[in-house]
């Protein structure tokens, strides 16, 4: 019983982890249709923000929850103004440009910090004991953060005027422009927010995985698979795809080992996209966000 | 084909013009600087191993050049970075042999990369050194494997840790030939010592979430974990393991932890108590090593990485080769190979290192150490250990014309019971 409970918690964490690394991409790619191949590097930059800040004596929580999203959001803003704003609607060009951007970020960070960085940040919050099993308290905290984050994105999209205007712009930018909305500004804000969410995710993952200049490569494929499997509704899509893929991965990893866990995740995604080419929310929850 | 005047002139002129180039190629190995090529990953996931190795190699070559070079010739070091990609390894290996006409190549970190390039050097008759600890089993007249092998390290590590922690061992390893074969060695030594290898799990090099495995370790009732995890991503295992409070109850020993300076990358609380066995630790208390460490730190300044077996052996590997060149009086491949196989040895920072002629591996000291506050405390020293794993399957004295990897299909296929 204890094992079952702590295992369930572990799988829940796997799901939260997937949702966390995908949410920023869901906003940028799922909502804005910008294929952002530098998404992994946004996560990486969030991680380095935390490392640099804590090395300079900044409180870890402040660095993870405030600084990381702020800094990466700002970088996102600069990237959008200098690069992405000229490329809306040009998928292949965006793909190439953001790929170049990702290589540039890896190169810059490698030349500043070296290819391997000492990140002596232990996961805070100690351990939680369930019967004879122990779990990391920080992992429970991450599950909580992901739930709060999803709720925040939902509330913003649904109940604020910014959310309304953003949704309108993404659905039909010409019509929105006719109604007096500055769509260029809306794109800019949305992209920055997506980057900020990625930065937050990258920062929060530092204590668990550490950070290397090319750690983004590990995240990017999973993030894209999750968002594409989720389909067009970013929240319901990312959540349902994370639950499905993270769950399959967690259960199969426990039963057979990590290699088949990864295989099972990819296999599930392939089957899913074969049956529902437009993703989960292309078929179900069509009216969701 | 009729030979007219024009054609005759063309061919002759061509030959005369090309002659110096041809001569140059033929004589390259005896004049001008000696060509020493190093192919080691300095970027990508394996950079944690490759960068200190390159630093140590550069130091060795610079020292030799400052001392007047070898045979009165300067040594020209060329370093390639294959970026943790096997494809670049094969490309640079061909470049080193056919393009640069290297006198010796020191290359490869993972066993996968070694097996990708070893045949190239064999085919082009280019002397090849592999200075990394690995799973044993290479039987190649052209290839000198100077790193430690499981019979030297794992054989000491397993009984020591089982006596200390308990008989049920959970094995986690990287999912490629090194991890697969090393896991079999661990299983064998655990059984030989009356223990039980309860479970063995393999991880692709980019896995970062070890949660399900940590739960399995908890529910397996294992007394200890033996890790043969490799690369930057796998460091998160040790973090997550400590975060779940497991490092206090089920301790970890490792065949790889520390050679990528992982002990400097995780905190003291996360790493304390881990036990490892290698043929070199920076903390070895000998005048030769203290001098080596001091010179390395002075050279590298504030950015000096910690020294480990891979770095120290890269340095010693270069000196082993240089010693053989001096003994042979030439850089030609066969005389140097014969000199190396005549029981040649050097006294390096790790102690005495000698080439064992049946296997082209090294007789070397092995040290057992426990991690405390991000540095290793040496507990035991075993002097002049033979590569007895490879000796089981390889005898280059009886048959020198071999170039094979005996453990390619695992230990059972090589006739070793596990």
Interface residues (C-beta under 8 A of the other chain):
Chain A: X3 X6 X7 X10 X11 X13 X14 X17 X110 X114 X115 X116 X118 X119 X120 X121 X122 X123 X126 X127 X129 X132 X133 X134 X135 X136 X137 X138 X139 X207 X208 X209 X210 X212 X214 X215 X217 X218 X250 X253 X254 X257 X258 X259 X261 X262
Chain B: X42 X43 X44 X45 X47 X48 X51 X175 X201 X202 X203 X204 X206 X207 X208 X209 X210 X211 X212 X213 X214 X215 X216 X218 X219 X232 X233 X235 X236 X239 X240 X242 X243 X244 X245 X246 X249 X264 X265 X266 X267 X269 X270 X303
